[in-house]
């Protein structure tokens, strides 16, 4: 099944400020002693998406 999803403003660039550890955690490196690093990075990404005019539920439709 080939379904294309259209994301409004999907090609716009955004800037997110992450620490090196946050970036590494998003790239797949695990910090077993500190799960908060990945949580913090994901929260920053989530916040930037929410601050855009499209809501996450609109992105999925």
Secondary structure, DSSP 4 states (H G I P E B T S, - for coil): -------TTTT--------HHHHHHHTT---TT-THHHHHHHHHHHHHHHHSSS-HHHHH-
